């Protein structure tokens, strides 16, 4: 069965600095049409940076949509056309001051596929060196290190709610410990 939906008409309702919002008329597999609301987003990166002591680097920052401070792995928005790997290295350095000599691709994450086209590219970083942060003028965050095993337990106990952080931790845990634990 062909499950593909095809856009027939696209109307942009909002074009912003980070996201665009459009409403499409989509042709469905059965020949009828339906409205689809789509948030266009350039995508992002997330880096699970692991210290020599098996600690993950985290940032805590206020996230306006939730009106709370959220614990996250270092991450950031891509510019349209930007190489995700280079963006991941940049975000890690800017947010934590860390650079890594070893990276591994952890895959892609679709955080909200029902209405948003954002794709988050995930990486594991090892063999870290530390320098100074280089935060944007409107960026305020605190860096924390949490042992990988504790971070994994925090995910399983719903103490970490951010999806990219949950997936990054679980994948890093599996890369380090595999099926041994």
N, C-alpha and C positions, 0 to 999 in steps of 0.2 A: 504494500500500500504506500502510495506517495503521500507523505505528510507535509510537503512543502507548501508554504503560503507565499504568495507573490504580491508585492506592493503594486497597487493600481494608481494611487494618488497619495502624495505626501504634502501635508500642510504644516509649516513651521509656525508654532505658537510663540516660541521664545527662543532667542539666541543669546547666550550669556558668555561670560568669561570662561567658565568651566564646563557647563552643560548646555545643550540645546534640547528643546522639547518639540516633538512633532506628533501629529495625529495622522495616521495612515488609514486609507481604505485598502484592505488586504483581500485578495482573492483566495478563498479557502479551497481545500482539496475537493469538496463536494460541489464547487461552482458558485457558491454564494459568497457574499462579501461580509466583512466585519471590520469594526474600528479597532485599531491597535495604537495605543499611546506608547511612545518610545522616547526614552531619555538617551541622547547621544553623549558619550563621554569618551575622552581620548585614551582612557585606560590608566593603569597604574602598575607600580612595582612594590614588592614586599621582600625584605631580606631577613632571613633567620641567621643572624651573625652569632657564631659559637666561639667562645673564648677557649683558651687552652685548658681551662678548668671546667669545661662542659657547662658553662653558663651562657644563656642567651641574653643578648642585648635587647632592651626594651625602651620605649619612650612612653611617658605618661603625658597626655595633653587633653585640654578641654575640647570636647567635640560639641559644637554648637547645636546640631540637630537634636541631640539627646540631653543637652544641658547638664553634662557630667564629664568628669575626668575619666578617660578611657586608657587602659593599658594596651599597648600595641607593639608589634615588631616594627622596626624602622620601615617606612614606606613613603610613597609619594605619587603624585600625578605625573603622567607622561605629557609631554607636548606632542601635538599631532606630528607623526612621522619620526619621533625620537626613538632611538634604539633602546629597548627595555633593559638590556644588560648594563649599558653605560648609565642609564638613569638609576638603576639599582645601586651601582657603585657610588654615584653622586649622592643619592639620598642617604645611604649609610654614613658617608663621610660628613655630610652637612648636619645630620641629626645627632650623630653620636661621636663624631671625631674619629671614627674607626675606618681603617682600610683593610682589605684582605688580600692575601696572595693566592688564595684558592677559592674558587666558586664552583657550585654545582647547580644546574638547572633543576628546579623542583616542579616545573610545569606551570600550567595556567589555571586560573580560577574565574568562574563566572559568578560574581557575587549576587546578582539579582536578575536572572535571565528572563523573568516574566515581563519586564518593562525597560530594562536598561542594557545597553550594549557594552558596558564596561568589561574589560578583561584585565585581570591582575596577573602579572608575570612574577613568579616566585623563585627565589634563589636561596641557597645555603652558602654562607660565607665562613671560611675558616682561616687559620693562621693570621690572626688580627694584629694590627699595629694601631697605636692610638696617638691622635693628635688633638687639634682643637675643633670644636663645633663651628659651623658656619650657617647659622639659622637665618631664615628670611626675617625681614623687619616685623612681620605680623605673626611670627611663629614663636610660641612659648611652650617649652616642654622640659621634662626632667628625664634624664637617662637612668635606667636601673639595670642591674644584672640579676638574673634569677637562674638557679640551677635548672638544667634541662628536665631532669626528672620531676622537680617541683612544678615547673611550668606545665608539663604534661598532666600532672595531677590537677592543677588549677583548671585546665581545659575540661577534664572529665568531671570536675565538681562545679562546672558552670561559673567559675570565678573570672573567666576571660570570655567576653561576649563577642568580640570582634571576629568576624568570619575568617579574614585573611590571616589573622594571628593564630586562630585555632588550627587552621589547616597547616600553616607554616610550622607550628610547634609539633604537630603530629607527624608531619613528614620528616622534620629534623630528628625527632625521637627515633623514628623507624630507621633513618639512615645511620644513626649512631648505634642503636641497640638491636636493630633487626627483629627477628622473632625470638631472640634469646630471653627477653624479659616476659 
